[in-house]
């Protein structure tokens, strides 16, 4: 893992791509948004300028899936094409209860033709109040590894409280570098819909607990435990808030731990692109330990 890099992370719909390349115009209709790219597109990583030798970077991407279409659908094919060059890909809000889908529609099956060698970790909200018979269930997160990265992924896990707030993977290689990647989905405070992610999670909390404050506190505890173990940490996903706003406790506390947001590092506070097709500010991001930002 001595060749891990975060200098060219790619992100799909719901997150701006942070990599050298062209700016792609936005489109208006929701269906077209999934069939067109926007933000900055990764084109070519090139060579390591320090020693002028080819190297294989650790390309990390994160995106908001919104929902995962069935195998063969235009949306899934588009997603497969967009992430096929990534080393690790995170998905937020896949909106799927995988215990209620057919075997061929499990996450691993949907990406079988994209990557020959890969591993997956996914979760969805484990609530007894969920009455729907179908597989659609708001929320959920997933991580996928590609190719050689799968050999270095030695441990994975998920939100132990059944709230599907995150999944994580730990990577170790021959060098002393150890990296932990956490894919998150921090919900919008929507208390109106009985099936919203916020309402689902709130139903599982103890009296006096609140979804977002507990999210932040628990995530920081997880990050701290990984830092103590000697891991460099990447936290990425959909925060549903302006990732530039350091008045937010989560963003401020990550910065205090030396974990910085990569999009604003690349573009600057005033020029960071919107990360939702209808949005105006970056609400998704890749936060990484300083040592991983090159």
C-alpha positions as CSV (number, residue, x, y, z in Angstrom):
1,X,0.0,0.0,0.0
2,X,3.0,2.3,-0.3
3,X,1.4,3.7,-3.5
4,X,-1.9,4.9,-2.0
5,X,-3.0,8.2,-3.3
6,X,-5.9,10.5,-2.8
7,X,-4.7,13.0,-5.4
8,X,-7.3,11.8,-7.9
9,X,-10.5,10.8,-6.2
10,X,-13.5,10.3,-8.4
11,X,-17.1,10.7,-7.4
12,X,-20.3,9.9,-9.1
13,X,-23.7,11.5,-9.1
14,X,-24.3,13.3,-5.8
15,X,-20.6,14.2,-5.5
16,X,-18.3,16.3,-7.6
17,X,-15.3,14.6,-9.1
18,X,-12.1,15.8,-7.8
19,X,-9.5,15.1,-10.5
20,X,-7.8,16.7,-13.5
21,X,-10.1,16.9,-16.5
22,X,-12.9,18.7,-18.2
23,X,-15.9,20.4,-16.6
24,X,-19.1,18.8,-18.0
25,X,-22.2,21.0,-18.3
26,X,-25.1,20.2,-16.0
27,X,-28.4,18.8,-17.3
28,X,-31.8,19.6,-16.0
29,X,-34.0,16.5,-16.0
30,X,-33.5,14.0,-13.3
31,X,-33.4,11.0,-15.6
32,X,-30.8,12.7,-17.8
33,X,-28.7,13.5,-14.7
34,X,-27.9,9.8,-14.4
35,X,-27.0,9.4,-18.0
36,X,-24.8,12.5,-18.2
37,X,-21.6,13.3,-16.2
38,X,-21.1,16.6,-14.5
39,X,-18.5,18.2,-12.3
40,X,-14.8,17.3,-13.0
41,X,-14.0,14.1,-14.7
42,X,-11.0,12.0,-14.1
43,X,-9.0,11.6,-17.4
44,X,-5.4,10.5,-16.7
45,X,-3.4,10.2,-13.5
46,X,-0.1,10.0,-15.4
47,X,3.3,9.4,-13.8
48,X,4.8,10.0,-10.4
49,X,6.6,13.2,-10.8
50,X,9.1,12.5,-8.1
51,X,10.8,9.5,-9.7
52,X,9.2,9.6,-13.2
53,X,8.1,6.0,-13.0
54,X,4.7,4.6,-13.7
55,X,2.7,3.8,-10.6
56,X,-0.7,2.5,-9.6
57,X,-2.5,5.1,-7.5
58,X,-5.1,4.4,-4.9
59,X,-8.2,6.0,-6.6
60,X,-11.0,6.6,-4.1
61,X,-14.5,7.6,-5.2
62,X,-17.8,8.3,-3.4
63,X,-21.2,8.9,-4.7
64,X,-24.9,9.1,-3.8
65,X,-26.6,6.2,-5.6
66,X,-30.1,7.3,-4.7
67,X,-31.2,3.8,-5.7
68,X,-29.6,0.9,-7.5
69,X,-31.3,-0.2,-10.7
70,X,-31.5,-3.8,-11.7
71,X,-28.8,-5.5,-13.8
72,X,-28.8,-4.3,-17.4
73,X,-30.6,-1.0,-16.8
74,X,-29.2,2.2,-18.4
75,X,-28.7,3.7,-15.0
76,X,-26.7,0.8,-13.6
77,X,-24.6,0.5,-16.8
78,X,-23.8,4.2,-16.5
79,X,-22.7,3.8,-12.9
80,X,-20.6,0.8,-13.7
81,X,-18.8,2.7,-16.5
82,X,-18.2,5.7,-14.2
83,X,-16.6,3.7,-11.4
84,X,-14.7,1.0,-13.2
85,X,-11.3,2.8,-12.9
86,X,-11.6,3.4,-9.2
87,X,-9.7,1.4,-6.6
88,X,-12.4,1.8,-3.9
89,X,-15.9,3.1,-4.5
90,X,-18.4,4.2,-1.9
91,X,-22.1,4.5,-2.4
92,X,-24.5,6.4,-0.1
93,X,-28.3,6.1,0.0
94,X,-28.6,3.0,-2.2
95,X,-32.1,2.7,-0.9
96,X,-32.1,-1.0,-1.0
97,X,-32.9,-3.8,1.5
98,X,-30.7,-6.5,0.1
99,X,-32.4,-9.2,2.2
100,X,-35.4,-8.7,-0.1
101,X,-33.8,-8.9,-3.5
102,X,-33.1,-11.9,-5.8
103,X,-29.6,-13.4,-5.8
104,X,-28.8,-11.9,-9.1
105,X,-29.5,-8.4,-7.8
106,X,-27.3,-8.5,-4.8
107,X,-24.7,-5.8,-4.8
108,X,-21.8,-8.2,-5.6
109,X,-23.7,-9.5,-8.6
110,X,-24.5,-6.1,-10.0
111,X,-20.8,-5.3,-10.4
112,X,-19.5,-8.7,-11.5
113,X,-18.9,-7.7,-15.1
114,X,-17.2,-4.4,-14.1
115,X,-14.4,-5.7,-11.9
116,X,-13.0,-9.3,-12.1
117,X,-11.8,-9.2,-8.5
118,X,-13.6,-7.3,-5.9
119,X,-15.1,-7.3,-2.4
120,X,-18.2,-5.5,-1.1
121,X,-19.7,-4.4,2.2
122,X,-23.2,-3.0,2.4
123,X,-25.8,-2.3,5.0
124,X,-29.3,-0.9,5.4
125,X,-31.4,0.2,8.4
126,X,-32.4,-2.7,10.6
127,X,-35.7,-1.5,12.0
128,X,-38.6,-3.7,13.0
129,X,-41.0,-0.8,12.1
130,X,-40.3,-1.2,8.4
131,X,-43.5,-2.7,7.0
132,X,-42.9,-2.5,3.3
133,X,-42.8,-5.8,1.5
134,X,-40.6,-4.7,-1.4
135,X,-36.8,-4.2,-1.5
136,X,-37.0,-0.4,-1.6
137,X,-35.9,1.1,1.7
138,X,-34.5,4.7,2.0
139,X,-30.9,4.9,3.3
140,X,-28.1,2.5,3.3
141,X,-24.4,2.6,2.4
142,X,-21.9,0.4,0.6
143,X,-18.2,0.1,-0.2
144,X,-16.6,-1.9,-3.1
145,X,-12.9,-2.7,-3.7
146,X,-11.4,-3.2,-7.2
147,X,-8.6,-5.5,-8.3
148,X,-5.5,-5.6,-6.2
149,X,-7.0,-3.4,-3.5
150,X,-9.1,-6.4,-2.5
151,X,-6.0,-8.3,-1.5
152,X,-5.0,-5.5,0.9
153,X,-8.5,-5.2,2.5
154,X,-8.2,-7.3,5.6
155,X,-11.2,-6.2,7.6
156,X,-14.6,-4.6,7.1
157,X,-17.5,-3.6,9.3
158,X,-20.6,-1.5,9.5
159,X,-22.7,0.6,11.9
160,X,-23.1,-1.8,14.9
161,X,-26.3,-0.1,16.0
162,X,-28.2,-1.1,12.9
163,X,-28.7,2.5,11.8
164,X,-26.8,2.0,8.5
165,X,-25.0,5.2,9.0
166,X,-21.7,3.9,7.6
167,X,-19.6,0.9,6.5
168,X,-15.8,0.7,6.7
169,X,-12.8,-1.2,5.3
170,X,-9.3,-1.4,6.6
171,X,-6.3,-1.8,4.2
172,X,-2.8,-2.9,5.0
173,X,0.1,-3.8,2.7
174,X,3.7,-4.6,3.0
175,X,4.7,-1.0,4.0
176,X,3.8,0.5,7.4
177,X,1.0,2.5,5.8
178,X,-2.5,1.6,7.1
179,X,-5.6,3.2,5.8
180,X,-9.2,3.0,6.9
181,X,-12.0,4.1,4.6
182,X,-15.5,5.0,6.0
183,X,-18.4,5.6,3.7
184,X,-21.2,7.5,5.4
185,X,-24.7,8.8,4.8
186,X,-25.8,11.6,7.1
187,X,-29.5,12.1,6.6
188,X,-31.6,15.2,6.2
189,X,-33.7,16.1,9.2
190,X,-36.9,15.1,7.6
191,X,-39.6,14.3,10.3
192,X,-42.6,14.3,7.9
193,X,-42.3,11.1,6.0
194,X,-42.7,8.0,8.1
195,X,-40.2,6.2,5.9
196,X,-37.5,8.9,5.8
197,X,-34.1,7.9,6.9
198,X,-34.2,10.3,9.8
199,X,-37.5,8.9,11.1
200,X,-36.3,5.3,10.7
201,X,-33.1,6.0,12.7
202,X,-35.0,8.1,15.3
203,X,-37.3,5.1,16.0
204,X,-34.3,3.1,17.0
205,X,-32.7,5.6,19.4
206,X,-33.1,5.8,23.1
207,X,-35.3,8.6,24.7
208,X,-33.4,11.9,24.6
209,X,-31.1,11.0,21.8
210,X,-31.3,12.8,18.4
211,X,-30.2,11.4,15.1
212,X,-27.7,14.0,13.8
213,X,-25.9,14.7,17.1
214,X,-25.6,11.0,17.8
215,X,-24.4,10.5,14.2
216,X,-21.6,13.0,14.7
217,X,-20.5,11.8,18.2
218,X,-20.5,8.1,17.2
219,X,-18.6,8.7,13.9
220,X,-15.9,10.7,15.7
221,X,-15.6,7.8,18.2
222,X,-15.1,5.4,15.3
223,X,-12.5,7.7,13.7
224,X,-10.7,8.1,17.0
225,X,-10.5,4.3,17.5
226,X,-9.0,3.9,14.0
227,X,-6.4,6.7,14.6
228,X,-5.4,5.1,17.8
229,X,-4.8,1.9,15.9
230,X,-2.4,3.8,13.6
231,X,-4.7,4.1,10.6
232,X,-4.8,7.1,8.3
233,X,-8.5,7.7,7.8
234,X,-10.7,8.7,4.9
235,X,-14.3,9.7,5.7
236,X,-16.4,10.2,2.6
237,X,-20.0,10.4,1.5
238,X,-23.1,12.4,1.6
239,X,-23.3,14.9,4.6
240,X,-26.4,16.8,3.4
241,X,-24.8,20.0,4.5
242,X,-22.2,22.5,3.1
243,X,-18.9,20.7,3.7
244,X,-17.2,24.1,3.8
245,X,-19.1,25.2,7.0
246,X,-16.7,24.7,9.9
247,X,-19.3,25.9,12.3
248,X,-20.6,22.3,12.0
249,X,-19.2,20.2,14.8
250,X,-18.4,17.2,12.7
251,X,-16.4,19.1,10.1
252,X,-14.6,21.1,12.7
253,X,-13.7,18.0,14.8
254,X,-12.4,16.1,11.7
255,X,-10.2,19.1,10.9
256,X,-8.9,19.1,14.5
257,X,-7.9,15.4,13.9
258,X,-5.9,16.4,10.8
259,X,-8.7,15.1,8.4
260,X,-9.4,17.6,5.7
261,X,-12.0,17.9,2.9
262,X,-10.5,17.3,-0.5
263,X,-12.9,19.1,-2.8
264,X,-12.4,22.5,-1.1
265,X,-8.6,21.8,-0.9
266,X,-8.6,21.5,-4.7
267,X,-10.9,24.3,-5.6
268,X,-10.8,26.7,-2.7
269,X,-13.7,27.7,-0.4
270,X,-15.3,30.0,-3.0
271,X,-15.0,27.8,-6.1
272,X,-15.9,24.3,-4.8
273,X,-18.5,22.8,-7.2
274,X,-22.0,21.9,-6.3
275,X,-22.3,18.1,-5.7
276,X,-26.0,17.7,-6.5
277,X,-27.4,18.3,-9.9
278,X,-30.0,20.8,-8.5
279,X,-27.8,22.1,-5.7
280,X,-25.5,25.2,-5.4
281,X,-23.0,24.1,-2.7
282,X,-20.9,21.0,-2.0
283,X,-22.8,18.7,0.3
284,X,-20.7,15.6,-0.4
285,X,-17.0,15.2,0.2
286,X,-13.9,13.1,0.8
287,X,-12.2,13.9,4.1
288,X,-8.7,12.5,4.4
289,X,-5.8,12.5,6.8
290,X,-3.2,15.1,5.7
291,X,-0.7,12.4,4.8
292,X,-3.0,11.1,2.1
293,X,-3.5,14.4,0.3
294,X,-0.8,14.8,-2.3
